[in-house]
Structure formats: C-alpha cells, structure tokens
Amino acid sequence: MNPYHVILRPIVTEKSVRLKEDANQVVFAVRLEANKAQIRKAVEDLFKVHVVDVRTARVAGKVKRRGRNVTEASDWKRAVVELRSGDAIEFFEQA
C-alpha cells in the first residue's frame, strides 16, 4: 500500500502535543485497513525517522443529530507512533 494512502493526517490535540513532548510519540489518523507493519513502514518512509513502537485504536463514529435528522460519522483508526530518541516529526514550522 502506498505510504500516502496509509496515513491520512496528523492529530494535533492537547493530549497528542503532550505525548510528543514527554514521550516522543506522534499521533496519526490512518486508514481502517492499515495494520501496524504498514503504519510503521509508511512513517519511516515519509518522515525518515526510526519507529520503536506502534499502537492502534479503532474509534467508532459518533451519532449526530440536527433536529429530526440523524446521521452517523464514519469509523476511523488512530495510531500512536513512538519514535527513537533523537528523532522528531515537525508538523508546523518553528518561527
């Protein structure tokens, strides 16, 4: 699978920023079909870093209501990728 198709986007939240600073871990939204080996290879190829560990979690989509209309958001998968000490991935340029 193409590495650009495995990783959908980085997840930048308070918790993910804290993980990045404290434990050198980065959080991504990935395809539901992607397994840990594919995620590891995609991160290493795209960002030129060494991956120590990959943890995944499948997140169920939430039910949304607008008046009497009810829809459901799609399920998605989150991957927490631990990088080797000394490696880093920067999503925003430091000014």
C-alpha positions, 0 to 999 in steps of 0.5 A: 500500500502506498505510504500516502494512502496509509496515513491520512493526517496528523492529530494535533490535540492537547493530549497528542502535543503532550505525548510528543513532548514527554514521550516522543510519540506522534499521533496519526489518523490512518486508514481502517485497513492499515495494520501496524507493519504498514503504519510503521513502514509508511512513517519511516518512509515519509518522515525518515525517522526510526519507529520503536513502537506502534499502537492502534485504536479503532474509534467508532463514529459518533451519532449526530443529530440536527433536529429530526435528522440523524446521521452517523460519522464514519469509523476511523483508526488512530495510531500512536507512533513512538519514535527513537530518541533523537528523532522528531516529526515537525508538523508546523514550522518553528518561527 
